[in-house]
Amino acid sequence: MLNHQQVDTPAWIVHPEIKSDVSRREADAALDEAKALADALPGLDVLGAEIVRLPKVHAGMLFGSGKVQELKERITAHGVKLVLIDGALSPVQQRNLEREWGVKILDRMSLILEIFSDRARTREGVLQVEIAALSYQRTRLVRAWTHLERQRGGFGFVGGPGETQRENDRRAIDEQLLRLERQLEKVQKTRALHRAARAKVPYPIVALVGYTNAGKSSLFNRVTGADVLAKDQLFATLDPTMRRLTLPDGQEVIMSDTVGFISDLPTQLVAAFRATLEEVLEADLILHVRDISHPQTAQQARDVMQILHQIGVPEDAPMLEVLNKIDLLDEAGREAFQTEAARKDAKIAVSALTGEGVEALLEQISAALAPPFLIEDLRLPHTAGKLRAWLYAEGVVEGEVRDDFGMTLSLKWTQVQSARFNKMRDGMGKAE
């Protein structure tokens, strides 16, 4: 367990670039992201970071014996106590490396879980992170689980008691999982009641999604006037936040800020946060916020779309792509993205920091949420003065032609307006 109250733990980051992995990320960008992940977790003092290129994975310790020894010398020389491996480690690899180097090892999954543990604030968020961590550890069983009843503050991936029997571990995990899942079920029932109550007020939902640190919370604050934590840090937002927003056309919507996504997001976390991301599944419009100043912005966008599909968002879901942080681009880059956005209705370039493009974004949201119009002619008798007056008051009359037998009104209206008109006309007929 990381103790965030004591002296920071000396740490070292290693990104293994495995040449046989055809889906591997660009090494320099991946290392930068690993550094950002480390910075997002209090209690670490990162002394160094490096890329280790491997032709293949070595089953026992991930790295070959020569590289293991070379890294050990560097780790010892710098007084490192924790090594962050930016990738997946098997339980055997983790155990062997810890024994060989005499330090604790944290792989990418464990690091992300530690960050989520540190950031969760709502009861549901806390429970979901704990369930994800326990589910992950159950597949490994390389640590003791006699500490399951301790206070929060990490998941024991770093430090903790010695080995216990696996069956005792498994039983402890299963009992804890069952208890947490029951608690989570109660919390989710409460959320479902809140969602049902909100459904009675038919506000459309606009959900912000995007790669972590893309500027979602800054944009959310800019358009809603909220004060959500917005740091230049990965996973600054974890628990979803919702605010009501009035659009330029007067329409009111609910805007939802969600947890940022990341490449190779652990499967357990995708599953655990499915309930939290229900707001995205139910959204009338999704805003995919991108940091277009980031060198890997295209890859980040693909990662986000992959996770959206994993949680069940259909490919044809209504979506606007928000090209954020144009203030960080040079003039040529800014013009290129603004031109790209202008060519496509579903894209818009903005700066959440300066406010540039935000008004245009709100207008696009209004247009995207505007109900479809019906174009039709309506025949009324001359005696239908009240109905005619109502149509004009609604502003749906495009033209009118009168003759000896009545009038023909050319209408542009919504399905809702048409239904209200028909109900009113039927009521008048019954009254007569």
N, C-alpha and C positions, 0 to 999 in steps of 0.2 A: 504494500500500500504506500502510495506517495504521501508523505506528511508535508502538507503545504504550509505549516506553521514554522517549520524549522529551516535551517540553512539549505539553500537550493542544492539539489543533487547534481553533481558533475556528470554530464551526459555527452554521448558521442552518437552521431547519426551515420548510418551506412545504408546507401541505396544500392541493392544488388541489381545490376543490369544483366539479365540472363539472355544471351544471344539466341537461344533456342525458343524463346517466348516471342512468337510472332505478334502478339497483341500488346507488347510492352510499350510503356509510355516513353516519351523523349526524356533521356536521363537527366539533363540539366534542369528541365522544368519540374520533373518528378522530385529531384532533390530540393529544389526551392519550396515545393509544396510540403515536403517532409519537415523542412525547417519551420515553415509557418504552422504546421500542426504542433510541433514541439513548443513554439512560442505561445500557442493557445492554451497550454496546460501550465498552470502555476507550479512552482516547485522545481523547475529544471534550469540548470545552467549549462547550455550547450557550448561545449569547448571546441567542437570541430564537426565537420560533416564531409563525407566523401562518397564517390561513386566507385563501386567495385564491379568490374566487368567480368562476367563468367561465361564460358562456352556452354556450360550445362550446370544443373543443380546436383550437388553431392548429397546423397541421401542422409548421411550421418550428421553433417554439420553445415550444410548448405554450401559452404566454401571448401576449396581444396585445403589440404594440410599446410601448404606453404603460405597461403593467404591467411589462414587462421592464425598461424604463428606471427606473421607480419602485423596483423591487426592487434594481437595480444600485446606485442611490444609497444605499439602506439598507445593502446588503452592504458597500459601500466605506466608509461612515461608521463601521461597527462593526469594520472590519478582519477580516471573515470570510474564511476560506480554504476552507471546505467548505460546500456547500449540500445539505441532505437534502430531496429531493422525495418526499413521501409518496404515491407513485403510480407508474405505469409510464411510462417515457420511451423513445421510440424512439432508436436510435443517432444519427439526424440531430438530433433535439431536444437530446439530451445534448451532442453536439459543438457545436451552435450556441450553447447557453446557456453552455457553458464558455468559448467564445471571446468572447462578449459580456460576461460578468461577470468573466472573468479568474480564476475559481476552479474547483476540482474539484466535480463533481456526483455525488451518490450517490442512486439511486432506491430505492424500497422493496425490490425484489428484491435489489439489490446489498447493501443494509444488512443484510437478514436473512442473506444468505450470509456476510457478514463476521462477524456475531454467531455463526453456527453454526461458522465457522472458528475463532473464539476459544474456543468452548466444547467442541468435540469432544475427547474424551479417549481412547476406545478406538480401536484400529486401524481397525475397521470404520466407526466414525463419521467419522474423518478422511477415509477413502477416499470415503465416500458424499458428504460435503460437497464434496470436490474435484471429483468427477465432476459433481455438480449445477452447480458454478460453471463448469466448462469447457463443459458442455452449453449453459449460458446464454450464455456469451461467444461460443460458436461462431456463434450466431445474430446476433451484433452485429458482431464484428470491427472495433471502433473503437479498440482498444488494441493495443499491441505484446505479443507472446507470447515474446520472447526471454528472459523472466525465468522461464520455467516450471520450471527446475531449481533455483530458489532455495529457501531454507529457508521453512518455513511462517510464518504470521503475518498472514494476510490474502490477498486474491486480486488485488491490484493494481488494484482498482476506483478507488483513490485514488492518484494519482501513477504512477510507472513510466516506462519509456523512451518514446521518441517512436514515431511511426507506422512500420510496416514494411509490406512488400507483403502483400496479403491472402492470396495463395496460400501464402506462407511461414507466415503466421499459421495458416491452416486446417490445413496439414500438421503444424505443431507441436502444435496442439490434438488432432488425430486420433491422432497417435502417443502423446501423453500419455494420452488417453482409453483407448486400447487397453491401455497398460501398467497403468493404474489398475484397469481392469475385470478384468484377469487377476489382479491382486493381490487385489481384492475377492472374486473367485470362490474363491480359496484360503481366505480368511478365512471365507467363508460355508460352505464345506465343513466347516471345523472346527466352526463353530457348529451345523451340521446333526448332526454326530457327538455333540456335547454334548446337543443336543435329543433325539436318539435314546436316549442313555444315560438322560436324565431321564425319558423316556417309560416306561422299565422300572419306575420307581417311580411308580405312578399317582396323583400328586398333581394335583388340579384346579388350573388356572391362573386367577387373578383379576387382570385387567389394569386399571390406573388410566389413564383418558384424560381430557382436558379442555382447555379454553382455557389458554394459557400464563398462569402466575401465579394459577391458580384455587385453589392450595393442595394439589396432588397430592402433592408431596414431603413437605410437612408432615404430611399424613394418613398417608402411607406410613411416615414415621418414628414417628408416634404409635402405629400398630397393630403395627408389626414390631419397634420398638426399634432401628431402623437409624439411621444418621447421615448420610443423604443430604443434599447441599447443598440448603438450603431458604431462598432469599432472596426478598425482595419485589422481584423483578426478572424481566423477561421472559426466557424460555428459560434459567432457572437450571439446569434439568435437560435434558440433551441425549441422553446415552447411556443406554440402558435399564438398570435395576437390578432384581435379583430377590432375594427373601428368602423363607424358609419361615415360615409362620405357623400356629399352632394355634388353631382356632376354639373358641367356648364348648362345642360339643358334642363336642370331642375330635378332630374331623376336621382333618387337616393339608392346607394348600394352599400353592401358590407364588404370591406376590403380585409383580406387575411394575409398576414405575413407568416411564412413557414420556415422550418429548418432548412439550411442550405444543404445541397447535395455535394457529393465529392466522388471522384473516380474510385472504382473498386470499393464502393460503399458496402460494408459487410452485409451479407444476406440476412443475418439475424436482426440487424438494425432496420433494414427495409421492412421486414415482417413486423417487427415490434412497433414501428412508427406508422404502420398502415392506418391504424385508427386515428392517430393525430393528423394524418394526411387525408382524412375523409373530406375535409373542407376543399381539398383540391379535386377529389373525385366528384363532389357535388357542385363545383363551381360552374357558374354560367359563363365565365370567361377566365382564362388563365393568362397571366402576364409572365412570360419567360424573360427574366432580367439577366442580361449578359454583361460581363465586364469586357468591353471590346478593346480596352487598352492592354489586356493580358495577352502575351504571345501565344498562349494555348487556348484562345477563346473558342475556336472552332471545335477542338476536342472536348472542351468543357461543355459546350452546347450538346454534343453527341451523348456525353455521359448523362446529362440531365434528362434528355429525351428517353434514354434507355431505362432510367429509373422510373420515370413517369409511366412508361409502358409496363414495367414490372409491378407497379402498384395498381394497375388496371385502368389507367387513363387511355381512352381510345385515340387512335391516330388522327381522327377527324374532329377531335375536341376543339371548340373555339379557343383560339390562342393569338395573342399579340406578342411579337418579339421586341423587347425593349433593349436597344443598344445603348447601354449606360456607360458613363465615365468618358464621354467625348471631350471633356475638359482636359483630360490627360493626353490627348492626341495632338500631334502637330497639325498645322493647317491643311496639309495635303491629306493626311489620314482622316481628319474630321470631314473634309469635303467628300471623300470617297464613301464613308459610311452614311453620310447624310444623303448622298445621291442614291446609294443602295436602298436606303429606307424609303426614299421618295418614289422609287420604282415599284415598291411592293406595299400594298395596303396593310399587310399584317406586320410591318416593321416600322419602328420609329426610333430616331436617335435622340438621346436626352443626356442631361447631366443632373443627377439627383443632388449633387453638391451645390451647383450654381443656379439650378432651376431651369436652365436652357432646355427647351423642348417639352417641358412638363405640361404646359397648357395645351399644346397640340396633342399630347398623349391623352389627357383627360377628354378631349374632343373625340379622339379615336375610340376611347372606351365607350363614350356616349353612343357613337354611331354603331359600334359592335353590339351593344345591348339594346339598341332601338328595335322594337317589335316590327315584324314584317307588315307591309301595308297591302291592303286589298284595293284594287282599282275596279270599280263597278258603277253601273247606272241604277238609280232607284226611282221607281215611279210612285208618285203620291197624288192623291186627289187635292183639289183646291182647299178642301175643308181641313186638311192636316196641318194647320198653321203651327200648332205646338210642336209637332214632330220636326217640321221644317226649321223652326226657331232653335230647337235643340241641336240639330245638325250644324247650323251656322255657329252656334255658341261653342261647339266642339272644334270648329275650324277645319272640318273635313270636306266641305263643299268646294269643288274645283270649278263648277259651272252649273248653270240652270237654264232650262228651256221650258217655256210654258205654251200650252195650247188650250183649246176649248174644253178639254176633258180633264186637265190636271197639269202636273209639272214633272219633268224628268231632271233629277239631280245627279251630276257626275261627282262621285265620292272617291276620296282617298282616305281610308281609315284602317284601323287595326281590327283584328279578330275580336278583341275585347270590346271595342266600341260598337262593332256590329252586333255582338251578343247583347250588349246593354240596350241598344236601340230596339232590337226585336222584342226584348222582354218588356220594354216600356210600351211599345205598340200593342203587344198582346194584352197588356194590362188595361190599356185604353179601350180595346175592343170588348173586354169582359165588362168594363164599367158601363159601357153603352147598353 
